[in-house]
Amino acid sequence: MRILLAPLRGVTLAPFRRTLSLRFGGLDGALAPFAALGGPGRVPAKIFADVAADARGEFPVEPQVIGRDPDSLREAGRILRDMGFSRMNLNCGCPWKFVARKGRGSGLPEDPVAFERMLEAGCEAMPGGFSVKIRLGRHSPRTLEERAEMLNRHPLRCIVVHPRTADQMYGGRVDLDAFGRVLPMLRAPVIYNGDIFSADDAVAIAARFPSISGIMIGRGLCMRPWLAEEIATRLSGKSLLPSPEREAENRARAFHFAEALAEQYSSQLFGPAPLLGRLKELWSYLHAAFEGGDEGLRRILRSTTPEALLAAVRFLAAGAGVDVTQPRFARGGELRDCSSDRIDGAQQR
Ligand SMILES: Cc1cc2nc3c(=O)[nH]c(=O)nc-3n(C[C@H](O)[C@H](O)[C@H](O)COP(=O)(O)O)c2cc1C
């Protein structure tokens, strides 16, 4: 059973994927956030900048595209093959109205003719390595069932299924009954995605749907970056007794993971505003790993400079018992040497 990182645009970018795979175990690979193909015409190679370093990296990353033009998809496949990739995923689930209304993302499977053309083009462009990520439907939870036969006509490497409709966005419940209905109808290996926030969740999915070939986790891993380790342990049949020491250690690892990311983003992004945005997005998930996280998040989101944000982060982490080591940002988002600063968690409380 493979455990994969799901794409979260603006969050699971190259530095996140790389740092997560280096600092935490349990993951077998990742699907990158989508690159938009645009309308008919030349596909600029720069849309794949985020995955450029992944083509020959040790951690398997699969690029994802979104679009509805088969020629652009063929062109994307050619570019990705030239970059060294042998896999490509088509986003057929993006729920945003402005995307779906144009027949992209979750809007694509609504149009059977356009959908089939894209399946054909994708399988041609990336032989043996083309996959789709899809929801149950845009409005109806039956659309995927209705497209099963069509999907089975194409040699897909796998199908990632997020059992919600697009209308649900990310709210409400995943429809596991609908997933259970469609699973035996699909010939390609199926990867389950949705609402796995704990090892228990993953074990329950694996037990209920033994024929799935993997699970893909997005928000759960952004909230608790060590989650795949716990899942891998549980799925290998070992038990995982509650341990306050391990929890504390994991929180400390999550804090240092975020610090390492902040360092990388600060050297990549120009100016404080993009850095602030990126870190706020990251902490909108990661705060959940810390006790008192909600109050901590409010402070983080109120921050108007990277220095203030990092101070809020340290306050949050220290309040949850992490021994934090110090401000890494000078004004403007540059790094400064901070090895001598140290804040005691107890002092912060
Ligand atoms: C902020 C955000 C950005 C997302 N970006 C993408 C994306 O680029 N491509 C994609 O296929 N799904 C995207 N998703 C959907 C996730 O990959 C995933 O299907 C969804 O969050 C459900 O899985 P989870 O419950 O494990 O998070 C995004 C979701 C969120 C919340």
The ligand as an ORCA input file, in Angstrom:
! r2SCAN-3c Opt
* xyz 0 1
  C      -5.351     24.688     -0.698
  C      -5.571     23.464     -1.545
  C      -4.932     23.360     -2.774
  C      -5.124     22.220     -3.572
  N      -4.451     22.110     -4.764
  C      -4.633     20.996     -5.534
  C      -3.914     20.817     -6.772
  O      -3.096     21.635     -7.200
  N      -4.174     19.670     -7.483
  C      -5.055     18.708     -7.043
  O      -5.246     17.702     -7.702
  N      -5.710     18.850     -5.872
  C      -5.499     19.952     -5.112
  N      -6.145     20.044     -3.906
  C      -6.951     18.904     -3.425
  C      -6.065     17.963     -2.575
  O      -5.044     17.386     -3.348
  C      -6.896     16.823     -1.983
  O      -7.561     16.155     -3.006
  C      -7.926     17.328     -0.959
  O      -7.346     18.250     -0.066
  C      -8.511     16.150     -0.178
  O      -7.484     15.407      0.428
  P      -7.089     15.617      1.981
  O      -8.355     15.459      2.764
  O      -6.076     14.540      2.273
  O      -6.531     16.998      2.100
  C      -5.974     21.175     -3.126
  C      -6.617     21.304     -1.877
  C      -6.430     22.419     -1.103
  C      -7.127     22.497      0.237
*
